[in-house]
Amino acid sequence: MPARKTTKKKGREKRHELAESLRVSLRERFGVCAGERIGVAVSGGADSVALLRLLIELREELGVVLCVAHFNHKLRGKASGADEQFVARLAAQHGLEFFIARENVAEKARRERANLEDAARRARYAYFEQLVTDERVSRIAVAQTADDQAETVLAHILRGTGLAGLAGIHPQAGSAFRPLLGIRHGALRDYLRGIRQAWREDASNRDETRTRARIRHKLLPFLEKQFQSPVVEHLCQLAELAREDNSYLDYAAQFRAKAVGKEIGAGISIPVGEFAGVQKGFPKRSGAESPETSALALRKRMIREVVKRMKPRAGELGALHVDAVLHLAGSGHSGKILQLPGGVEVRRERDSLVFRASAPRKDKARSATFSLHVHLPATGEELRIDALSHILRFRVIDWPSEGRETISTGAVLDRGQLLVPLELRSWRPGDSMRPKGHQNRHKVARLLNELGVSRWEKESWPVLASAGRLAWVLGLPVADEFAVAEGSRVAVVITEESSS
């Protein structure tokens, strides 16, 4: 293409066609509006310098304030320092505020035992997000191009991927947006040559020991020459279509998981029928594809969605992990546990799968148990207590006048029988009581099992102890010796409230 193409509009100076295309995209696709303070991530390379210069052409009409953000990874010695100086001078030349951060990414990657490229990306984007959090900019424009998109999709295909991998680079992620994803790298270089703007070359981009460099310099040119000249455009279109489908399936999985999932303690319980066989409400399909097969994609996404919500740390859930969860739902026995990446465990509890974050061994007992001293209020008042996943209300009433109205709303205890210390705590092994209507004392563990309470729920199940004796256990009749009777004057009504 010619070094410089321009458009001319009445009352407006000549503008490069890339700037005009970008203006439309910024307004219509990314919703850029007047008054925004946009940070431009500039590494010093051709793509990011071109993005900055194009935005400078447009800033007056868009009504935005531009800033320059540079992250020095300290990976290339003096060259990294020279990149930083180049970007700083470029920002000063155009009167733009300059933000800079530096980090030894190689050391960070060694410390975290992480891939160098991934560690660099995470550090860089964490800095960009911090700029937004600190309200120094409203969002960050990043200069990834159509070539970057094509390379990403090919890299994912070569290593093995699903629909999410085919979706490639997303136009927007967090506070970052990528307005150049539809523009070729070569067109941006031509633009820079046309306006006589220099840029920095990163020699590591030509290191063909790296997969991305081999895709860029060998595979893509070969595909363009030998198969399809518009292969980059076709791969970008594939990514866009995959994103659309992937977004819908993610939404469907989130909706379904929320509809059928039940929060229990710090976990989520889902009936095993959701992961095995034909789910209710799904239309039957004719032809070779069975309803079980057609619903499989949704079941797998439900597993990924729930694990994503539960996991306390980074971890990649692979296809084999998902298949293991499906097998647990289909043929696993009650009590079996699977450990999943990201610190999540899933347990088969009768006809349900319960997902939750697995606490470190030293923290397990502490995380599931609690103990609170209860000071009952005066008659006519109530006390609310948050006990892990349970919200409990203690209301003190005049029994002769209010008893008939409240006896069916919750557990009712005789206030006169309750002795200090009054302790609301989690169930402990060995706890026993004689519920009202029973002839003998029973282990609370057995009574909770009969109620269908899982082992995980049991760990934090609330009980009320009066001077060391159990007076009440959630879900069970109150202990016989603490129940209201003829002659009771003041009562305590305990009700549970939803924590969601």
KELOTI-521638 format. One record per residue (C-alpha): residue number from 1; residue in three letters; chain; x, z, y. Coordinates in nm, 2 decimals. Last residue first. Layout:
<atoms>
- num:residuo:cadena:x:z:y
- NUM:ALA:A:X:Z:Y
...
</atoms>
This chain:
<atoms>
- num:residuo:cadena:x:z:y
- 500:SER:A:-2.76:5.05:-1.51
- 499:SER:A:-2.72:5.42:-1.57
- 498:SER:A:-3.08:5.46:-1.70
- 497:GLU:A:-3.22:5.81:-1.65
- 496:GLU:A:-3.24:6.09:-1.91
- 495:THR:A:-3.48:6.38:-1.87
- 494:ILE:A:-3.43:6.75:-1.91
- 493:VAL:A:-3.72:6.99:-1.82
- 492:VAL:A:-3.62:7.35:-1.76
- 491:ALA:A:-3.89:7.61:-1.79
- 490:VAL:A:-4.00:7.93:-1.61
- 489:ARG:A:-4.27:8.17:-1.73
- 488:SER:A:-4.26:8.16:-2.11
- 487:GLY:A:-4.52:8.40:-2.25
- 486:GLU:A:-4.64:8.16:-2.52
- 485:ALA:A:-4.35:7.95:-2.62
- 484:VAL:A:-4.09:7.72:-2.46
- 483:ALA:A:-3.81:7.61:-2.69
- 482:PHE:A:-3.47:7.79:-2.69
- 481:GLU:A:-3.48:7.95:-3.03
- 480:ASP:A:-3.62:7.63:-3.19
- 479:ALA:A:-3.33:7.41:-3.06
- 478:VAL:A:-3.48:7.12:-2.85
- 477:PRO:A:-3.61:6.82:-3.04
- 476:LEU:A:-3.35:6.54:-3.07
- 475:GLY:A:-3.28:6.24:-2.85
- 474:LEU:A:-3.01:6.41:-2.64
- 473:VAL:A:-2.91:6.74:-2.80
- 472:TRP:A:-3.04:7.07:-2.67
- 471:ALA:A:-2.99:7.45:-2.70
- 470:LEU:A:-2.66:7.45:-2.89
- 469:ARG:A:-2.50:7.79:-2.90
- 468:GLY:A:-2.18:7.87:-2.72
- 467:ALA:A:-2.33:8.09:-2.44
- 466:SER:A:-2.59:7.82:-2.39
- 465:ALA:A:-2.47:7.47:-2.51
- 464:LEU:A:-2.62:7.15:-2.39
- 463:VAL:A:-2.54:6.83:-2.58
- 462:PRO:A:-2.44:6.48:-2.45
- 461:TRP:A:-2.32:6.20:-2.69
- 460:SER:A:-1.97:6.09:-2.58
- 459:GLU:A:-1.81:6.04:-2.92
- 458:LYS:A:-2.15:5.98:-3.08
- 457:GLU:A:-2.19:5.65:-2.90
- 456:TRP:A:-1.87:5.52:-3.06
- 455:ARG:A:-1.97:5.65:-3.41
- 454:SER:A:-2.31:5.48:-3.37
- 453:VAL:A:-2.64:5.66:-3.32
- 452:GLY:A:-2.90:5.53:-3.57
- 451:LEU:A:-3.13:5.84:-3.53
- 450:GLU:A:-3.05:5.94:-3.88
- 449:ASN:A:-2.68:5.93:-3.80
- 448:LEU:A:-2.75:6.16:-3.50
- 447:LEU:A:-2.92:6.41:-3.73
- 446:ARG:A:-2.62:6.40:-3.97
- 445:ALA:A:-2.37:6.45:-3.69
- 444:VAL:A:-2.58:6.74:-3.55
- 443:LYS:A:-2.53:6.93:-3.87
- 442:HIS:A:-2.85:7.09:-3.96
- 441:ARG:A:-3.00:7.44:-3.94
- 440:ASN:A:-3.31:7.51:-4.15
- 439:GLN:A:-3.69:7.52:-4.13
- 438:HIS:A:-3.73:7.24:-3.88
- 437:GLY:A:-4.02:7.21:-3.63
- 436:LYS:A:-3.79:7.28:-3.33
- 435:PRO:A:-3.44:7.17:-3.40
- 434:ARG:A:-3.21:7.41:-3.59
- 433:MET:A:-2.86:7.35:-3.46
- 432:SER:A:-2.51:7.24:-3.57
- 431:ASP:A:-2.19:7.12:-3.41
- 430:GLY:A:-1.91:7.08:-3.66
- 429:PRO:A:-1.75:6.77:-3.51
- 428:ARG:A:-1.81:6.79:-3.13
- 427:TRP:A:-2.08:6.63:-2.92
- 426:SER:A:-2.00:6.58:-2.55
- 425:ARG:A:-2.06:6.85:-2.30
- 424:LEU:A:-2.31:7.02:-2.07
- 423:GLU:A:-2.22:7.39:-2.06
- 422:LEU:A:-2.43:7.69:-1.96
- 421:PRO:A:-2.20:7.99:-1.95
- 420:VAL:A:-2.43:8.16:-1.91
- 419:LEU:A:-2.75:8.23:-2.10
- 418:LEU:A:-3.06:8.02:-2.15
- 417:GLN:A:-3.35:8.21:-2.30
- 416:GLY:A:-3.53:8.28:-1.97
- 415:ARG:A:-3.53:7.91:-1.87
- 414:ASP:A:-3.73:7.82:-2.18
- 413:LEU:A:-3.64:7.46:-2.26
- 412:VAL:A:-3.84:7.14:-2.23
- 411:ALA:A:-3.70:6.80:-2.34
- 410:GLY:A:-3.86:6.51:-2.16
- 409:THR:A:-4.17:6.36:-2.00
- 408:SER:A:-4.42:6.48:-2.26
- 407:ILE:A:-4.42:6.85:-2.16
- 406:THR:A:-4.44:6.77:-1.79
- 405:GLU:A:-4.80:6.77:-1.69
- 404:ARG:A:-4.91:7.05:-1.93
- 403:GLY:A:-4.62:7.27:-1.82
- 402:GLU:A:-4.68:7.26:-1.45
- 401:SER:A:-4.89:7.58:-1.38
- 400:PRO:A:-4.79:7.81:-1.67
- 399:TRP:A:-4.43:7.67:-1.68
- 398:ASP:A:-4.32:7.70:-1.32
- 397:ILE:A:-4.06:7.43:-1.31
- 396:VAL:A:-3.68:7.38:-1.31
- 395:ARG:A:-3.58:7.01:-1.32
- 394:PHE:A:-3.25:6.91:-1.49
- 393:ARG:A:-3.18:6.53:-1.45
- 392:LEU:A:-2.93:6.35:-1.67
- 391:ILE:A:-2.75:6.03:-1.61
- 390:HIS:A:-2.57:5.91:-1.92
- 389:SER:A:-2.28:5.66:-1.94
- 388:LEU:A:-2.01:5.92:-1.87
- 387:ALA:A:-2.20:6.23:-1.78
- 386:ASP:A:-2.35:6.19:-1.43
- 385:ILE:A:-2.55:6.51:-1.35
- 384:ARG:A:-2.87:6.53:-1.14
- 383:LEU:A:-3.01:6.88:-1.05
- 382:GLU:A:-3.37:6.94:-0.97
- 381:GLU:A:-3.57:7.18:-0.75
- 380:GLY:A:-3.92:7.34:-0.79
- 379:THR:A:-3.78:7.66:-0.93
- 378:ALA:A:-3.42:7.72:-0.82
- 377:PRO:A:-3.13:7.51:-0.94
- 376:LEU:A:-2.95:7.54:-1.27
- 375:HIS:A:-2.57:7.58:-1.25
- 374:VAL:A:-2.43:7.36:-1.53
- 373:HIS:A:-2.06:7.37:-1.63
- 372:LEU:A:-1.93:7.03:-1.73
- 371:SER:A:-1.74:6.91:-2.04
- 370:PHE:A:-1.64:6.56:-2.12
- 369:THR:A:-1.53:6.35:-2.42
- 368:ALA:A:-1.47:5.98:-2.48
- 367:SER:A:-1.17:5.91:-2.25
- 366:ARG:A:-0.99:6.23:-2.35
- 365:ALA:A:-1.01:6.17:-2.72
- 364:LYS:A:-0.89:5.81:-2.69
- 363:ASP:A:-0.62:5.87:-2.43
- 362:LYS:A:-0.32:5.93:-2.66
- 361:ARG:A:-0.43:5.64:-2.89
- 360:PRO:A:-0.45:5.39:-2.60
- 359:ALA:A:-0.82:5.31:-2.52
- 358:SER:A:-0.98:5.01:-2.70
- 357:ALA:A:-1.21:4.83:-2.45
- 356:ARG:A:-1.55:4.78:-2.60
- 355:PHE:A:-1.76:4.54:-2.81
- 354:VAL:A:-2.03:4.66:-3.05
- 353:LEU:A:-2.16:4.42:-3.31
- 352:SER:A:-2.50:4.50:-3.44
- 351:ASP:A:-2.69:4.52:-3.77
- 350:ARG:A:-2.52:4.82:-3.91
- 349:GLU:A:-2.24:4.89:-3.66
- 348:ARG:A:-1.98:4.62:-3.69
- 347:ARG:A:-1.70:4.71:-3.45
- 346:VAL:A:-1.53:4.50:-3.19
- 345:GLU:A:-1.21:4.61:-3.02
- 344:VAL:A:-1.07:4.49:-2.69
- 343:GLY:A:-0.72:4.55:-2.55
- 342:GLY:A:-0.66:4.20:-2.40
- 341:PRO:A:-0.62:4.04:-2.74
- 340:LEU:A:-0.87:4.15:-3.01
- 339:GLN:A:-0.87:4.44:-3.27
- 338:LEU:A:-1.14:4.40:-3.53
- 337:ILE:A:-1.32:4.70:-3.67
- 336:LYS:A:-1.52:4.75:-3.99
- 335:GLY:A:-1.78:5.03:-3.98
- 334:SER:A:-2.07:4.84:-4.12
- 333:HIS:A:-1.96:4.56:-4.36
- 332:GLY:A:-1.86:4.21:-4.24
- 331:SER:A:-2.05:3.91:-4.37
- 330:GLY:A:-2.19:3.71:-4.09
- 329:ALA:A:-2.11:3.92:-3.78
- 328:LEU:A:-1.76:4.00:-3.90
- 327:HIS:A:-1.72:3.63:-3.98
- 326:LEU:A:-1.82:3.54:-3.63
- 325:VAL:A:-1.57:3.79:-3.49
- 324:ALA:A:-1.30:3.64:-3.71
- 323:ASP:A:-1.39:3.29:-3.58
- 322:VAL:A:-1.35:3.40:-3.22
- 321:HIS:A:-1.00:3.55:-3.30
- 320:LEU:A:-0.90:3.22:-3.48
- 319:ALA:A:-1.01:3.02:-3.18
- 318:GLY:A:-0.78:3.22:-2.95
- 317:LEU:A:-0.85:3.50:-2.70
- 316:GLU:A:-0.56:3.51:-2.47
- 315:GLY:A:-0.48:3.86:-2.33
- 314:ALA:A:-0.45:4.02:-1.99
- 313:ARG:A:-0.57:4.37:-1.95
- 312:PRO:A:-0.88:4.59:-1.95
- 311:LYS:A:-1.09:4.36:-2.17
- 310:MET:A:-1.46:4.42:-2.17
- 309:ARG:A:-1.61:4.15:-1.95
- 308:LYS:A:-1.38:3.88:-2.09
- 307:VAL:A:-1.46:4.00:-2.44
- 306:VAL:A:-1.83:3.96:-2.37
- 305:GLU:A:-1.78:3.61:-2.23
- 304:ARG:A:-1.56:3.50:-2.51
- 303:ILE:A:-1.81:3.62:-2.77
- 302:MET:A:-2.09:3.45:-2.59
- 301:ARG:A:-1.89:3.13:-2.57
- 300:LYS:A:-1.85:3.13:-2.95
- 299:ARG:A:-2.23:3.18:-3.00
- 298:LEU:A:-2.30:2.90:-2.75
- 297:ALA:A:-2.08:2.65:-2.93
- 296:LEU:A:-2.23:2.74:-3.26
- 295:ALA:A:-2.59:2.67:-3.15
- 294:SER:A:-2.58:2.30:-3.24
- 293:THR:A:-2.41:2.38:-3.57
- 292:GLU:A:-2.67:2.63:-3.68
- 291:PRO:A:-2.95:2.40:-3.56
- 290:SER:A:-2.82:2.14:-3.80
- 289:GLU:A:-2.67:1.81:-3.70
- 288:ALA:A:-2.75:1.53:-3.94
- 287:GLY:A:-3.07:1.43:-3.78
- 286:SER:A:-3.35:1.63:-3.62
- 285:ARG:A:-3.30:1.92:-3.39
- 284:LYS:A:-3.48:2.26:-3.39
- 283:PRO:A:-3.53:2.41:-3.05
- 282:PHE:A:-3.36:2.74:-2.98
- 281:GLY:A:-3.59:3.04:-2.90
- 280:LYS:A:-3.48:3.25:-3.19
- 279:GLN:A:-3.12:3.21:-3.29
- 278:VAL:A:-3.04:3.02:-3.61
- 277:GLY:A:-2.78:3.18:-3.84
- 276:ALA:A:-2.51:3.42:-3.74
- 275:PHE:A:-2.38:3.52:-3.40
- 274:GLU:A:-2.71:3.63:-3.23
- 273:GLY:A:-2.82:3.77:-3.56
- 272:VAL:A:-2.54:4.03:-3.54
- 271:PRO:A:-2.74:4.21:-3.27
- 270:ILE:A:-2.53:4.27:-2.95
- 269:SER:A:-2.39:4.61:-2.84
- 268:ILE:A:-2.18:4.64:-2.53
- 267:GLY:A:-1.94:4.92:-2.48
- 266:ALA:A:-1.85:5.21:-2.24
- 265:GLY:A:-2.14:5.41:-2.35
- 264:ILE:A:-2.40:5.18:-2.50
- 263:GLU:A:-2.48:4.88:-2.29
- 262:LYS:A:-2.73:4.65:-2.46
- 261:GLY:A:-2.67:4.28:-2.49
- 260:VAL:A:-2.95:4.04:-2.57
- 259:ALA:A:-3.04:3.91:-2.22
- 258:LYS:A:-2.69:3.96:-2.07
- 257:ALA:A:-2.52:3.77:-2.35
- 256:ARG:A:-2.78:3.49:-2.32
- 255:PHE:A:-2.73:3.45:-1.95
- 254:GLN:A:-2.35:3.46:-1.97
- 253:ALA:A:-2.36:3.21:-2.25
- 252:ALA:A:-2.59:2.97:-2.06
- 251:TYR:A:-2.37:3.01:-1.75
- 250:ASP:A:-2.06:2.93:-1.94
- 249:LEU:A:-2.23:2.63:-2.10
- 248:TYR:A:-2.32:2.50:-1.76
- 247:SER:A:-1.98:2.55:-1.61
- 246:ASN:A:-1.81:2.38:-1.91
- 245:ASP:A:-2.04:2.08:-1.88
- 244:GLU:A:-1.96:2.03:-1.51
- 243:ARG:A:-1.59:2.11:-1.56
- 242:ALA:A:-1.56:1.86:-1.84
- 241:LEU:A:-1.71:1.59:-1.62
- 240:GLU:A:-1.46:1.66:-1.35
- 239:ALA:A:-1.17:1.67:-1.59
- 238:LEU:A:-1.27:1.34:-1.75
- 237:GLN:A:-1.28:1.19:-1.40
- 236:CYS:A:-0.93:1.31:-1.32
- 235:LEU:A:-0.81:1.17:-1.65
- 234:HIS:A:-0.97:0.83:-1.57
- 233:GLU:A:-0.81:0.83:-1.22
- 232:VAL:A:-0.47:0.90:-1.37
- 231:VAL:A:-0.52:0.63:-1.64
- 230:PRO:A:-0.60:0.36:-1.37
- 229:SER:A:-0.33:0.13:-1.51
- 228:GLN:A:-0.46:0.16:-1.87
- 227:PHE:A:-0.26:0.10:-2.18
- 226:GLN:A:0.11:-0.02:-2.17
- 225:LYS:A:0.20:0.02:-1.80
- 224:GLU:A:-0.02:0.32:-1.70
- 223:LEU:A:0.03:0.49:-2.03
- 222:PHE:A:0.41:0.45:-2.01
- 221:PRO:A:0.42:0.57:-1.65
- 220:LEU:A:0.21:0.88:-1.75
- 219:LEU:A:0.43:0.96:-2.05
- 218:LYS:A:0.78:0.93:-1.90
- 217:HIS:A:0.82:1.07:-1.55
- 216:ARG:A:0.52:1.30:-1.51
- 215:ILE:A:0.47:1.39:-1.88
- 214:ARG:A:0.84:1.45:-1.93
- 213:ALA:A:0.85:1.67:-1.61
- 212:ARG:A:0.55:1.87:-1.73
- 211:THR:A:0.71:1.93:-2.07
- 210:ARG:A:1.04:2.07:-1.92
- 209:THR:A:1.37:1.94:-2.07
- 208:GLU:A:1.30:1.65:-1.84
- 207:ASP:A:1.44:1.83:-1.54
- 206:ARG:A:1.31:1.60:-1.26
- 205:ASN:A:1.09:1.86:-1.09
- 204:SER:A:1.39:2.10:-1.10
- 203:ALA:A:1.56:1.89:-0.83
- 202:ASP:A:1.30:2.00:-0.58
- 201:GLU:A:1.29:1.75:-0.29
- 200:ARG:A:1.23:1.87:0.06
- 199:TRP:A:1.02:1.68:0.32
- 198:ALA:A:1.08:1.46:0.62
- 197:GLN:A:0.80:1.32:0.84
- 196:ARG:A:0.85:0.97:0.98
- 195:ILE:A:0.48:0.92:1.04
- 194:GLY:A:0.47:0.62:0.80
- 193:ARG:A:0.71:0.78:0.56
- 192:LEU:A:0.48:1.08:0.53
- 191:TYR:A:0.18:0.86:0.46
- 190:ASP:A:0.37:0.67:0.20
- 189:ARG:A:0.46:1.00:0.03
- 188:LEU:A:0.09:1.10:0.03
- 187:ALA:A:-0.02:0.77:-0.12
- 186:GLY:A:0.24:0.82:-0.40
- 185:HIS:A:0.11:1.16:-0.50
- 184:ARG:A:-0.24:1.02:-0.55
- 183:ILE:A:-0.54:1.17:-0.38
- 182:GLY:A:-0.86:1.31:-0.55
- 181:LEU:A:-0.71:1.66:-0.60
- 180:LEU:A:-0.60:1.67:-0.24
- 179:PRO:A:-0.86:1.92:-0.11
- 178:ARG:A:-0.74:2.21:-0.33
- 177:PHE:A:-0.91:2.54:-0.25
- 176:ALA:A:-0.77:2.89:-0.29
- 175:SER:A:-0.96:3.21:-0.22
- 174:GLY:A:-1.07:3.26:-0.57
- 173:ALA:A:-1.05:2.92:-0.75
- 172:GLN:A:-1.17:2.60:-0.59
- 171:PRO:A:-1.10:2.24:-0.69
- 170:HIS:A:-1.04:2.36:-1.05
- 169:ILE:A:-0.73:2.23:-1.23
- 168:GLY:A:-0.80:2.10:-1.58
- 167:ALA:A:-1.15:2.08:-1.71
- 166:LEU:A:-1.00:1.95:-2.04
- 165:GLY:A:-0.87:2.30:-2.10
- 164:ALA:A:-1.22:2.45:-2.06
- 163:LEU:A:-1.36:2.19:-2.30
- 162:GLY:A:-1.12:2.28:-2.58
- 161:THR:A:-0.74:2.26:-2.61
- 160:GLY:A:-0.45:2.17:-2.82
- 159:ARG:A:-0.09:2.16:-2.70
- 158:LEU:A:-0.10:1.78:-2.62
- 157:ILE:A:-0.45:1.79:-2.48
- 156:HIS:A:-0.36:2.08:-2.24
- 155:ALA:A:-0.05:1.89:-2.12
- 154:LEU:A:-0.25:1.57:-2.07
- 153:VAL:A:-0.52:1.76:-1.86
- 152:THR:A:-0.24:1.92:-1.65
- 151:GLU:A:-0.06:1.59:-1.59
- 150:ALA:A:-0.38:1.42:-1.48
- 149:GLN:A:-0.46:1.70:-1.24
- 148:ASP:A:-0.11:1.71:-1.09
- 147:ASP:A:-0.13:1.33:-1.04
- 146:ALA:A:-0.47:1.37:-0.87
- 145:THR:A:-0.30:1.61:-0.63
- 144:GLN:A:-0.23:1.98:-0.58
- 143:ALA:A:-0.17:2.08:-0.22
- 142:VAL:A:-0.32:2.43:-0.18
- 141:ALA:A:-0.54:2.53:0.11
- 140:ILE:A:-0.58:2.91:0.14
- 139:ARG:A:-0.88:3.10:0.27
- 138:SER:A:-1.00:3.32:0.56
- 137:VAL:A:-0.65:3.40:0.68
- 136:ARG:A:-0.48:3.72:0.80
- 135:GLU:A:-0.78:3.91:0.68
- 134:ASP:A:-0.56:4.15:0.47
- 133:THR:A:-0.76:4.05:0.16
- 132:VAL:A:-0.70:3.68:0.25
- 131:LEU:A:-0.32:3.72:0.29
- 130:GLN:A:-0.33:3.93:-0.04
- 129:GLU:A:-0.50:3.64:-0.22
- 128:PHE:A:-0.21:3.41:-0.12
- 127:TYR:A:0.05:3.67:-0.24
- 126:ALA:A:-0.13:3.70:-0.57
- 125:TYR:A:-0.13:3.32:-0.59
- 124:ARG:A:0.25:3.30:-0.57
- 123:ALA:A:0.31:3.59:-0.81
- 122:ARG:A:0.07:3.44:-1.07
- 121:ARG:A:0.22:3.09:-1.04
- 120:ALA:A:0.58:3.22:-1.06
- 119:ALA:A:0.50:3.43:-1.37
- 118:ASP:A:0.33:3.13:-1.53
- 117:GLU:A:0.63:2.91:-1.47
- 116:LEU:A:0.87:3.17:-1.60
- 115:ASN:A:0.67:3.24:-1.92
- 114:ALA:A:0.63:3.62:-1.95
- 113:ARG:A:0.82:3.91:-2.10
- 112:GLU:A:0.70:4.12:-1.81
- 111:ARG:A:1.04:4.23:-1.70
- 110:ARG:A:1.20:3.89:-1.78
- 109:ALA:A:0.93:3.71:-1.58
- 108:LYS:A:0.97:3.95:-1.29
- 107:GLU:A:1.35:3.90:-1.30
- 106:ALA:A:1.30:3.52:-1.28
- 105:VAL:A:1.04:3.57:-1.01
- 104:ASN:A:1.28:3.74:-0.77
- 103:GLU:A:1.03:3.77:-0.49
- 102:ARG:A:1.00:3.66:-0.13
- 101:ALA:A:0.70:3.64:0.10
- 100:ILE:A:0.65:3.44:0.43
- 99:PHE:A:0.37:3.39:0.67
- 98:PHE:A:0.42:3.15:0.97
- 97:GLU:A:0.19:3.12:1.27
- 96:LEU:A:0.17:2.76:1.38
- 95:GLY:A:0.31:2.61:1.70
- 94:HIS:A:0.37:2.26:1.55
- 93:GLN:A:0.75:2.27:1.56
- 92:ALA:A:0.74:2.64:1.46
- 91:ALA:A:0.56:2.56:1.14
- 90:LEU:A:0.80:2.29:1.05
- 89:ARG:A:1.10:2.51:1.14
- 88:ALA:A:0.97:2.78:0.90
- 87:VAL:A:0.90:2.53:0.63
- 86:PHE:A:1.26:2.40:0.65
- 85:GLN:A:1.41:2.75:0.66
- 84:GLU:A:1.21:2.85:0.34
- 83:ASP:A:1.32:2.53:0.16
- 82:ALA:A:1.69:2.60:0.26
- 81:GLY:A:1.66:2.95:0.11
- 80:SER:A:1.53:2.81:-0.22
- 79:ALA:A:1.81:2.56:-0.22
- 78:LYS:A:2.07:2.83:-0.17
- 77:GLY:A:1.97:2.99:-0.51
- 76:ARG:A:1.71:2.79:-0.70
- 75:LEU:A:1.47:3.05:-0.84
- 74:LYS:A:1.43:3.28:-0.54
- 73:HIS:A:1.05:3.24:-0.57
- 72:ASN:A:1.01:3.20:-0.19
- 71:PHE:A:0.64:3.19:-0.11
- 70:HIS:A:0.54:3.01:0.21
- 69:ALA:A:0.22:3.04:0.41
- 68:VAL:A:0.15:2.82:0.72
- 67:CYS:A:-0.13:2.90:0.96
- 66:LEU:A:-0.41:2.66:1.09
- 65:VAL:A:-0.70:2.75:1.32
- 64:VAL:A:-1.01:2.55:1.26
- 63:GLY:A:-1.24:2.35:1.50
- 62:LEU:A:-1.28:2.06:1.26
- 61:GLU:A:-1.22:1.81:1.53
- 60:GLU:A:-0.92:1.99:1.66
- 59:ARG:A:-0.78:2.07:1.32
- 58:LEU:A:-0.79:1.71:1.18
- 57:GLU:A:-0.45:1.57:1.26
- 56:ILE:A:-0.29:1.91:1.19
- 55:LEU:A:-0.48:1.91:0.86
- 54:LEU:A:-0.31:1.58:0.76
- 53:ARG:A:0.03:1.71:0.86
- 52:LEU:A:-0.02:2.03:0.65
- 51:LEU:A:-0.14:1.84:0.35
- 50:ALA:A:0.15:1.59:0.38
- 49:VAL:A:0.40:1.89:0.38
- 48:SER:A:0.23:2.03:0.07
- 47:ASP:A:0.25:1.70:-0.12
- 46:ALA:A:0.60:1.61:-0.01
- 45:GLY:A:0.77:1.94:-0.10
- 44:GLY:A:0.84:2.21:0.15
- 43:SER:A:0.65:2.48:-0.04
- 42:VAL:A:0.36:2.48:0.20
- 41:ALA:A:0.05:2.68:0.13
- 40:VAL:A:-0.18:2.61:0.42
- 39:GLY:A:-0.37:2.92:0.55
- 38:ILE:A:-0.70:2.84:0.71
- 37:ARG:A:-0.85:3.05:0.99
- 36:GLU:A:-1.21:2.93:1.01
- 35:GLY:A:-1.38:2.91:1.35
- 34:ALA:A:-1.54:2.57:1.29
- 33:CYS:A:-1.65:2.50:0.94
- 32:VAL:A:-1.50:2.40:0.61
- 31:GLY:A:-1.77:2.35:0.35
- 30:PHE:A:-1.54:2.25:0.07
- 29:ARG:A:-1.72:1.94:-0.06
- 28:GLU:A:-1.90:1.81:0.25
- 27:ARG:A:-1.68:1.92:0.54
- 26:LEU:A:-1.34:1.93:0.38
- 25:SER:A:-1.41:1.61:0.18
- 24:VAL:A:-1.52:1.41:0.49
- 23:ARG:A:-1.21:1.52:0.68
- 22:LEU:A:-0.99:1.44:0.38
- 21:SER:A:-1.11:1.08:0.37
- 20:GLU:A:-1.05:1.04:0.75
- 19:ALA:A:-0.70:1.20:0.72
- 18:LEU:A:-0.62:0.97:0.43
- 17:GLU:A:-0.73:0.67:0.64
- 16:HIS:A:-0.48:0.76:0.91
- 15:ARG:A:-0.64:0.82:1.25
- 14:LYS:A:-0.63:0.61:1.56
- 13:GLU:A:-0.73:0.81:1.87
- 12:ARG:A:-1.10:0.88:1.92
- 11:GLY:A:-1.35:0.78:2.19
- 10:LYS:A:-1.50:0.51:1.97
- 9:LYS:A:-1.35:0.51:1.63
- 8:LYS:A:-1.03:0.36:1.49
- 7:THR:A:-0.91:0.38:1.14
- 6:THR:A:-0.55:0.37:1.03
- 5:LYS:A:-0.33:0.25:0.75
- 4:ARG:A:0.03:0.33:0.74
- 3:ALA:A:0.31:0.25:0.50
- 2:PRO:A:0.12:-0.04:0.36
- 1:MET:A:0.00:0.00:0.00
</atoms>
